[in-house]
Amino acid sequence: MKFCWNCGHENESDSLFCEECGSDLQEGISPGEELKKDSKKSSTEPQEPQESKETNQPIVNSTSIQPPIPKEPMTKKRKTGLITGGVGLALLVGLYSYGNYYFSYEQQVNRMVETIKTKDPDKWAELMISSDPSYKLTSDNLKKMTDYYKDDQQKEKFSNLVGSIGKSSQGPSDFNIKPNGKSFVFFNKYALELEPVYLTIEAQQPGVSVEIDGKKQGDVKEKELKVGPLTPGKYDIKVTLKKVSTDSKADLVRFQNDDFETNSHMKLDLHKVSFVVKSNVEDAEVLVDNKKIATIKDGSAEVKDIVWHQGLAVQVKKKFDKQVVESEIRKIESEEFLASQFEKESYGSEMMLEIKGIKSKDDVQSFLYGLYSDVSSYTSEYSDLDGMEKSDLAKYFQNGEDNADYQDFLKFITDVRSSSEKSSVQGEPKVEKMTMIGKDRYQVQYLIKYRTVYKSYKMDDVVQVFRYTKGTMVYNQEEERFEIVDLGGKENFEVVDNGGVS
């Protein structure tokens, strides 16, 4: 018989491999062979009996070898347990690896960004915490902020806000990423910590009543009233003293708002201001704190008895179908334009609010002068009227030679040049009024005085005056020049003085 050197299983004497574990039986030797070797060795060497030191008994020389104890085969239950344990361990390792990825700082920030993009106050409330325990972090309160960023005027700011989340920033922000406990014991959890805002109202006079978004907040009793915590956003503020009230708006969002500190600390001195606004855009609206107060007529508008507050802002704006042009915002300081010192014709009571890029009557006058100078020159038979001259004339008109008014002018020039009586016609324009009807688009009324010079010295010059009441012109920003769209047709052409010509 052969005992397996690996597992102790008893195999047939001629077996080469263990029937139980499959080990090579040639690598070891059988117990019988080992016994024979020991017997031969003992017979050739003299042996002397030895006595035990303790018992004084001779020790029997024995070369017998105990065979290894066979191992019990692994049971099916044990195998199943090991497999199950291995699978469980692998599953735990996999779950930990996934959790380590899912709850990483970068992945949590990415999910925050996607939530912020929704502008949904309910979803914002789920991922935010507040730096002020007294602030109630609810969807109703957060709606103030989501509505702020839904405004079309805040599109660029909101895009910048989304891009700034999770990145280091030098500027003030309304929320920051903060650790917020653990997820499943092992993983760090993060949240957006909202920084509420606070409004301080300082008044020189006691007894000033303050309302924010139509809700009374209290009275300024000791020169100062602090309101908050509030959700970052835009607020309507009304202050009243002895039935004299003033309304204003306060942008109380920190992010990319240079006026935040000023807006969050209002100084009130309830006196009145009056002034005259002058502008270069006719019929434009005069806005005080973004509310229409007056309209520009003949270049000016009078604004009287406005209750002053810090940050009082005046602006001129004109809206067209799909376009808006506006002036810069002019903020009035406490000592400016006092109503008690108002004088309508005084320079000290005037405020100039021009809209940049707007063309004036002088600009149009210069343009028309150039046009009629060329036309006058071309009417003389002594001047050239070839391709270059026609091309230069076409530049005064939108769409060049395809413009109907260009063709009328060219016919007028050709008729004079081919006349047997007329030597030339001299044109002298005078702009009477102009109105902006769109961005870079103007409606112009002007007079044109024609002096017809005859070839015969016996014929006197004839002077005629006509009026174009509704000419439309555009200013080409790329070419930096005006172009005539049309001159209004026959229905907008008047004879002012026919010069005696029947």
C-alpha positions as CSV (number, residue, x, y, z in Angstrom):
1,M,0.0,0.0,0.0
2,K,1.1,3.5,-0.6
3,F,0.2,6.4,1.6
4,C,0.0,9.8,0.0
5,W,2.7,12.2,1.2
6,N,0.3,15.1,0.7
7,C,-3.1,14.1,2.1
8,G,-2.4,10.7,3.8
9,H,-4.8,8.8,1.7
10,E,-4.1,5.0,1.4
11,N,-3.6,4.0,-2.3
12,E,-2.8,0.7,-4.0
13,S,0.9,-0.2,-4.0
14,D,1.2,0.2,-7.8
15,S,-0.6,3.6,-7.9
16,L,1.4,6.4,-9.4
17,F,-1.0,9.2,-8.3
18,C,-3.1,9.8,-5.2
19,E,-6.7,8.8,-5.8
20,E,-7.9,11.5,-3.4
21,C,-5.9,14.6,-4.2
22,G,-4.1,13.6,-7.4
23,S,-0.5,14.2,-6.0
24,D,2.4,12.4,-7.7
25,L,3.3,9.4,-5.4
26,Q,6.8,9.2,-6.9
27,E,7.8,12.4,-5.2
28,G,7.6,10.7,-1.8
29,I,8.5,7.1,-0.7
30,S,6.2,4.6,0.9
31,P,6.5,3.8,4.6
32,G,7.5,0.1,3.8
33,E,10.5,1.1,1.7
34,E,11.6,3.5,4.4
35,L,11.3,0.7,7.0
36,K,13.5,-1.7,4.9
37,K,16.2,0.9,4.5
38,D,16.3,1.4,8.3
39,S,16.5,-2.4,8.9
40,K,19.4,-2.8,6.7
41,K,21.2,0.0,8.3
42,S,20.7,-1.3,11.8
43,S,22.0,-4.9,10.9
44,T,25.3,-3.6,9.6
45,E,26.1,-1.4,12.6
46,P,26.8,-2.8,16.1
47,Q,24.2,-1.7,18.6
48,E,24.7,-1.4,22.3
49,P,21.9,-1.3,24.7
50,Q,21.4,2.1,26.3
51,E,19.9,2.7,29.6
52,S,17.5,5.4,30.4
53,K,18.9,8.0,32.8
54,E,15.6,8.1,34.6
55,T,14.4,4.4,34.7
56,N,17.7,2.6,34.1
57,Q,15.8,0.5,31.5
58,P,17.3,-0.4,28.2
59,I,15.8,1.6,25.2
60,V,14.5,-0.6,22.5
61,N,15.8,0.3,19.1
62,S,12.9,0.7,16.9
63,T,12.8,1.8,13.3
64,S,9.0,1.5,12.9
65,I,7.4,4.6,11.3
66,Q,3.9,5.7,12.0
67,P,2.0,6.4,8.8
68,P,0.4,9.9,8.4
69,I,-3.1,10.3,9.6
70,P,-5.4,10.6,6.6
71,K,-7.3,13.9,6.2
72,E,-11.0,13.9,6.0
73,P,-12.3,14.9,2.5
74,M,-13.9,18.4,2.3
75,T,-17.6,18.2,2.6
76,K,-20.0,19.8,0.1
77,K,-21.3,22.1,2.8
78,R,-17.8,23.3,3.6
79,K,-17.1,23.9,-0.1
80,T,-20.3,25.9,-0.5
81,G,-19.5,28.0,2.5
82,L,-16.1,28.8,1.2
83,I,-17.5,29.7,-2.2
84,T,-20.2,31.8,-0.7
85,G,-17.7,33.6,1.5
86,G,-15.5,34.3,-1.5
87,V,-18.4,35.7,-3.5
88,G,-19.5,37.8,-0.6
89,L,-16.0,39.2,-0.1
90,A,-15.7,40.0,-3.8
91,L,-19.1,41.7,-3.7
92,L,-18.1,43.8,-0.7
93,V,-14.9,44.9,-2.4
94,G,-16.9,45.8,-5.6
95,L,-19.4,47.8,-3.6
96,Y,-16.7,49.7,-1.8
97,S,-14.9,50.5,-5.0
98,Y,-18.2,51.8,-6.5
99,G,-19.0,53.7,-3.4
100,N,-15.6,55.2,-3.4
101,Y,-16.2,56.5,-6.9
102,Y,-19.9,57.5,-6.5
103,F,-19.2,59.4,-3.3
104,S,-16.0,61.0,-4.4
105,Y,-15.8,64.8,-4.1
106,E,-15.7,65.3,-7.9
107,Q,-18.8,63.1,-8.5
108,Q,-20.8,64.8,-5.7
109,V,-19.9,68.2,-7.2
110,N,-21.0,67.1,-10.6
111,R,-24.4,66.1,-9.2
112,M,-24.7,69.4,-7.4
113,V,-24.1,71.3,-10.7
114,E,-26.8,69.3,-12.5
115,T,-29.2,70.1,-9.7
116,I,-28.4,73.8,-9.7
117,K,-29.0,73.9,-13.5
118,T,-32.6,72.9,-13.0
119,K,-33.4,76.1,-11.1
120,D,-36.0,74.0,-9.2
121,P,-36.3,75.2,-5.6
122,D,-37.5,71.8,-4.4
123,K,-34.4,70.1,-5.7
124,W,-32.1,72.9,-4.4
125,A,-33.5,72.4,-0.9
126,E,-32.5,68.8,-1.0
127,L,-28.8,69.4,-1.4
128,M,-28.4,72.6,0.6
129,I,-27.6,73.4,4.2
130,S,-27.6,76.9,5.9
131,S,-24.7,78.7,7.6
132,D,-27.3,80.4,9.8
133,P,-29.5,78.0,11.9
134,S,-32.2,80.6,12.1
135,Y,-32.7,80.6,8.3
136,K,-35.5,78.2,7.2
137,L,-34.1,76.3,4.2
138,T,-37.4,75.6,2.3
139,S,-38.3,75.5,-1.3
140,D,-40.6,78.5,-0.8
141,N,-37.7,80.6,0.5
142,L,-35.3,79.4,-2.2
143,K,-37.8,80.4,-4.9
144,K,-36.6,83.9,-4.4
145,M,-33.1,82.9,-5.6
146,T,-34.3,80.6,-8.4
147,D,-36.6,83.3,-9.8
148,Y,-33.7,85.7,-9.7
149,Y,-31.7,83.4,-12.0
150,K,-34.7,82.7,-14.3
151,D,-34.6,86.4,-15.3
152,D,-33.2,86.7,-18.9
153,Q,-31.0,89.5,-17.7
154,Q,-29.2,87.0,-15.4
155,K,-28.4,84.4,-18.1
156,E,-24.7,85.1,-18.3
157,K,-24.4,85.4,-14.5
158,F,-26.1,82.1,-14.0
159,S,-23.8,80.4,-16.5
160,N,-20.8,81.8,-14.6
161,L,-22.4,80.6,-11.3
162,V,-22.7,77.1,-12.6
163,G,-19.2,77.1,-13.8
164,S,-17.8,78.3,-10.5
165,I,-19.3,75.5,-8.3
166,G,-16.5,73.4,-6.8
167,K,-13.8,75.8,-8.0
168,S,-11.8,78.2,-5.9
169,S,-13.0,81.7,-6.4
170,Q,-11.6,85.1,-5.3
171,G,-15.0,86.8,-5.4
172,P,-17.9,86.6,-2.9
173,S,-20.4,83.7,-3.3
174,D,-23.8,82.9,-2.0
175,F,-23.0,79.3,-1.2
176,N,-19.9,77.1,-0.7
177,I,-19.3,73.4,-0.6
178,K,-18.9,72.0,2.9
179,P,-18.5,68.5,4.5
180,N,-21.8,67.2,5.8
181,G,-21.2,63.9,7.7
182,K,-20.8,60.4,6.2
183,S,-22.6,58.2,3.7
184,F,-22.7,54.5,4.6
185,V,-20.1,55.1,7.4
186,F,-17.1,55.1,5.1
187,F,-17.7,57.9,2.6
188,N,-17.5,61.7,3.0
189,K,-20.7,63.6,2.3
190,Y,-20.8,67.2,1.0
191,A,-23.5,69.8,0.7
192,L,-23.9,73.3,-0.6
193,E,-23.9,75.7,2.4
194,L,-26.1,78.7,1.7
195,E,-25.0,82.1,3.0
196,P,-28.2,84.1,3.8
197,V,-28.1,87.8,3.3
198,Y,-28.9,90.6,5.8
199,L,-30.2,94.1,5.0
200,T,-29.3,97.0,7.2
201,I,-31.4,100.2,6.9
202,E,-30.0,103.3,8.4
203,A,-32.2,106.4,8.7
204,Q,-31.5,110.0,9.8
205,Q,-35.0,110.4,11.0
206,P,-36.7,108.2,13.7
207,G,-40.0,106.4,13.0
208,V,-39.2,105.3,9.4
209,S,-41.4,102.2,8.5
210,V,-39.8,99.5,6.4
211,E,-41.6,97.0,4.1
212,I,-39.9,94.3,2.1
213,D,-41.8,92.6,-0.7
214,G,-45.0,94.1,0.7
215,K,-44.4,92.7,4.3
216,K,-43.7,95.1,7.1
217,Q,-40.4,94.5,8.8
218,G,-40.6,97.1,11.5
219,D,-39.6,100.6,12.3
220,V,-36.2,102.2,12.4
221,K,-36.2,103.2,16.1
222,E,-32.5,103.8,16.9
223,K,-31.2,104.9,13.5
224,E,-30.8,101.4,12.3
225,L,-32.9,98.4,11.5
226,K,-31.4,95.0,10.5
227,V,-33.5,92.6,8.5
228,G,-32.6,89.0,7.9
229,P,-31.7,86.3,7.3
230,L,-33.0,86.6,3.8
231,T,-32.5,84.4,0.7
232,P,-30.1,86.0,-1.9
233,G,-32.3,87.6,-4.5
234,K,-33.9,90.9,-5.6
235,Y,-36.2,92.7,-3.2
236,D,-38.8,95.5,-3.4
237,I,-38.1,97.9,-0.5
238,K,-40.5,100.6,0.6
239,V,-39.7,103.1,3.4
240,T,-42.3,105.6,4.8
241,L,-41.9,108.6,7.0
242,K,-45.0,110.7,7.8
243,K,-46.8,109.5,4.7
244,V,-43.9,110.3,2.5
245,S,-42.7,107.0,0.8
246,T,-40.0,105.9,-1.5
247,D,-39.8,102.6,-3.4
248,S,-36.6,100.9,-4.5
249,K,-35.2,97.6,-5.5
250,A,-32.2,96.0,-3.9
251,D,-30.1,93.3,-5.6
252,L,-29.0,91.2,-2.6
253,V,-27.0,88.6,-4.5
254,R,-23.3,88.5,-3.7
255,F,-22.1,86.6,-6.8
256,Q,-20.6,89.0,-9.4
257,N,-22.4,92.0,-7.8
258,D,-20.1,95.0,-7.2
259,D,-22.9,96.9,-5.5
260,F,-23.8,94.2,-2.9
261,E,-22.2,96.0,0.0
262,T,-24.0,99.2,-0.9
263,N,-27.3,97.5,-1.5
264,S,-27.2,95.6,1.7
265,H,-26.6,98.7,3.8
266,M,-29.1,101.4,2.8
267,K,-28.8,104.9,4.1
268,L,-32.1,106.9,4.1
269,D,-32.5,110.6,4.2
270,L,-36.0,111.3,3.1
271,H,-35.7,114.5,1.3
272,K,-36.9,115.2,-2.2
273,V,-35.0,115.8,-5.5
274,S,-36.0,117.4,-8.8
275,F,-34.1,117.6,-12.1
276,V,-34.3,117.9,-15.9
277,V,-33.0,114.9,-17.9
278,K,-31.6,115.7,-21.3
279,S,-31.0,112.9,-23.9
280,N,-30.2,112.3,-27.5
281,V,-33.1,109.9,-28.1
282,E,-36.5,111.3,-28.7
283,D,-39.5,109.6,-27.0
284,A,-37.2,107.6,-24.7
285,E,-38.4,106.7,-21.3
286,V,-36.9,108.2,-18.1
287,L,-36.6,105.5,-15.5
288,V,-36.1,106.2,-11.8
289,D,-35.2,103.0,-9.9
290,N,-36.3,101.1,-13.1
291,K,-39.8,102.7,-13.1
292,K,-41.0,105.0,-15.8
293,I,-41.4,108.6,-14.6
294,A,-41.3,110.7,-17.7
295,T,-40.7,110.7,-21.5
296,I,-38.1,112.6,-23.5
297,K,-39.7,115.3,-25.6
298,D,-37.7,117.8,-27.7
299,G,-34.6,116.4,-26.1
300,S,-35.5,116.7,-22.4
301,A,-37.9,115.6,-19.6
302,E,-38.6,117.1,-16.2
303,V,-38.6,115.0,-13.1
304,K,-39.9,116.5,-9.8
305,D,-40.3,115.7,-6.1
306,I,-38.7,112.2,-6.0
307,V,-38.0,111.0,-2.5
308,W,-34.2,110.4,-2.3
309,H,-32.6,107.3,-0.9
310,Q,-29.1,106.0,-1.2
311,G,-28.6,104.3,-4.6
312,L,-31.4,106.3,-6.3
313,A,-30.8,105.5,-10.0
314,V,-31.9,107.3,-13.1
315,Q,-31.7,105.9,-16.6
316,V,-33.0,106.6,-20.2
317,K,-34.2,103.6,-22.2
318,K,-36.1,103.1,-25.5
319,K,-37.7,99.9,-26.6
320,F,-38.3,98.8,-30.1
321,D,-39.9,95.6,-31.4
322,K,-37.1,93.3,-30.6
323,Q,-34.4,95.7,-29.5
324,V,-33.6,98.0,-26.5
325,V,-31.2,100.9,-26.3
326,E,-30.3,102.5,-23.0
327,S,-28.0,105.0,-21.3
328,E,-25.7,104.4,-18.4
329,I,-27.2,104.4,-15.0
330,R,-26.8,107.7,-13.1
331,K,-26.9,107.5,-9.3
332,I,-27.9,110.6,-7.4
333,E,-25.9,111.5,-4.2
334,S,-27.7,112.9,-1.2
335,E,-26.7,116.6,-1.8
336,E,-27.5,116.6,-5.5
337,F,-30.6,118.1,-7.2
338,L,-32.3,119.2,-4.0
339,A,-36.0,120.0,-4.8
340,S,-35.7,123.2,-2.7
341,Q,-33.0,124.5,-5.1
342,F,-34.6,123.4,-8.4
343,E,-34.6,125.8,-11.3
344,K,-35.8,124.5,-14.7
345,E,-33.4,126.6,-16.8
346,S,-30.5,126.2,-14.5
347,Y,-27.5,124.1,-15.6
348,G,-27.2,122.8,-12.0
349,S,-30.6,121.2,-12.3
350,E,-29.8,119.3,-15.6
351,M,-28.7,115.7,-16.0
352,M,-27.3,114.5,-19.4
353,L,-28.1,110.9,-20.2
354,E,-27.1,110.1,-23.7
355,I,-27.3,106.7,-25.3
356,K,-24.0,105.7,-26.9
357,G,-23.9,105.0,-30.6
358,I,-26.9,107.1,-31.3
359,K,-26.6,109.5,-34.3
360,S,-27.6,113.1,-34.2
361,K,-29.3,115.5,-36.6
362,D,-25.8,116.9,-37.3
363,D,-24.7,113.4,-38.4
364,V,-27.6,113.0,-40.8
365,Q,-27.1,116.6,-42.0
366,S,-23.5,115.8,-42.9
367,F,-24.5,112.7,-44.7
368,L,-27.2,114.4,-46.8
369,Y,-24.8,117.3,-47.6
370,G,-22.3,114.8,-49.0
371,L,-25.0,113.1,-51.1
372,Y,-26.4,116.3,-52.6
373,S,-22.9,117.7,-53.3
374,D,-22.1,114.7,-55.4
375,V,-25.6,114.9,-57.1
376,S,-25.1,118.6,-57.9
377,S,-21.7,117.8,-59.4
378,Y,-22.9,115.0,-61.5
379,T,-25.7,117.1,-63.0
380,S,-23.1,119.2,-64.8
381,E,-22.2,117.9,-68.2
382,Y,-18.6,118.9,-67.5
383,S,-18.4,116.2,-64.8
384,D,-17.8,112.5,-65.5
385,L,-20.6,110.0,-64.9
386,D,-19.1,106.7,-65.6
387,G,-18.9,103.4,-63.7
388,M,-16.8,104.8,-60.8
389,E,-19.1,107.8,-60.3
390,K,-22.2,105.6,-60.4
391,S,-20.6,103.2,-57.9
392,D,-19.8,106.1,-55.5
393,L,-23.4,107.3,-55.8
394,A,-24.7,103.8,-55.1
395,K,-22.9,103.8,-51.7
396,Y,-25.4,106.3,-50.4
397,F,-28.2,103.7,-50.7
398,Q,-28.9,100.4,-49.0
399,N,-28.5,97.6,-51.6
400,G,-26.7,100.0,-53.9
401,E,-27.8,100.2,-57.5
402,D,-30.8,97.9,-56.8
403,N,-32.3,100.6,-54.6
404,A,-35.3,102.4,-56.2
405,D,-34.3,105.8,-54.9
406,Y,-30.8,105.4,-56.3
407,Q,-32.4,104.8,-59.7
408,D,-34.6,107.9,-59.3
409,F,-31.5,110.1,-58.4
410,L,-29.6,108.6,-61.4
411,K,-32.5,109.4,-63.7
412,F,-32.7,113.0,-62.3
413,I,-29.0,113.5,-62.9
414,T,-29.2,112.0,-66.4
415,D,-32.2,114.2,-67.4
416,V,-30.4,117.4,-66.3
417,R,-27.2,116.4,-68.1
418,S,-29.1,115.7,-71.3
419,S,-31.2,118.9,-71.1
420,S,-30.7,121.5,-73.8
421,E,-31.6,124.3,-71.4
422,K,-30.3,123.3,-67.9
423,S,-26.6,123.7,-67.1
424,S,-26.8,122.1,-63.6
425,V,-28.9,121.8,-60.5
426,Q,-27.5,122.6,-57.1
427,G,-29.0,120.9,-54.0
428,E,-28.9,122.2,-50.4
429,P,-30.5,119.9,-47.8
430,K,-31.6,120.9,-44.3
431,V,-32.7,118.3,-41.7
432,E,-35.8,119.4,-39.8
433,K,-36.1,116.4,-37.4
434,M,-35.1,112.8,-37.0
435,T,-36.5,110.0,-34.8
436,M,-34.8,106.8,-33.9
437,I,-37.1,103.9,-34.9
438,G,-34.8,101.0,-34.2
439,K,-31.2,100.2,-33.4
440,D,-29.1,102.1,-36.0
441,R,-32.4,103.0,-37.8
442,Y,-33.8,106.5,-38.2
443,Q,-36.7,108.3,-39.7
444,V,-35.7,111.7,-41.1
445,Q,-37.7,114.7,-42.3
446,Y,-35.7,117.2,-44.3
447,L,-36.0,120.1,-46.8
448,I,-34.1,120.1,-50.1
449,K,-33.6,123.4,-51.9
450,Y,-32.8,123.1,-55.6
451,R,-31.3,125.9,-57.6
452,T,-31.5,125.3,-61.3
453,V,-28.9,127.0,-63.4
454,Y,-29.6,127.5,-67.1
455,K,-27.3,127.6,-70.0
456,S,-28.7,130.8,-71.4
457,Y,-27.7,133.9,-69.5
458,K,-31.0,135.3,-70.4
459,M,-32.8,132.8,-68.1
460,D,-32.7,133.4,-64.3
461,D,-31.9,130.7,-61.9
462,V,-35.0,129.0,-60.4
463,V,-35.1,128.1,-56.7
464,Q,-37.5,125.4,-55.6
465,V,-38.0,123.9,-52.1
466,F,-39.3,120.4,-51.4
467,R,-39.8,118.3,-48.3
468,Y,-39.2,114.6,-47.6
469,T,-41.4,113.8,-44.6
470,K,-40.6,110.2,-44.0
471,G,-37.2,109.2,-45.2
472,T,-35.7,106.0,-43.6
473,M,-32.0,105.6,-43.1
474,V,-29.8,103.1,-41.4
475,Y,-26.3,103.5,-40.0
476,N,-24.0,100.8,-41.2
477,Q,-21.6,100.1,-38.3
478,E,-19.2,98.1,-40.4
479,E,-18.8,100.8,-43.1
480,E,-19.3,103.6,-40.6
481,R,-21.7,105.5,-42.8
482,F,-25.4,106.1,-43.3
483,E,-27.4,104.4,-46.1
484,I,-30.8,105.5,-47.5
485,V,-33.4,102.7,-47.2
486,D,-36.1,104.7,-48.9
487,L,-37.3,108.3,-49.0
488,G,-41.0,107.5,-48.3
489,G,-42.4,107.6,-51.9
490,K,-44.6,110.2,-53.5
491,E,-47.1,110.2,-50.6
492,N,-44.3,111.6,-48.3
493,F,-43.0,114.2,-50.7
494,E,-44.2,117.8,-50.5
495,V,-43.8,120.9,-52.6
496,V,-42.9,123.8,-50.3
497,D,-42.0,126.4,-52.9
498,N,-42.2,125.6,-56.6
499,G,-40.3,128.7,-57.6
500,G,-42.9,129.9,-59.9
501,V,-42.6,126.8,-62.1
502,S,-46.1,125.8,-63.2
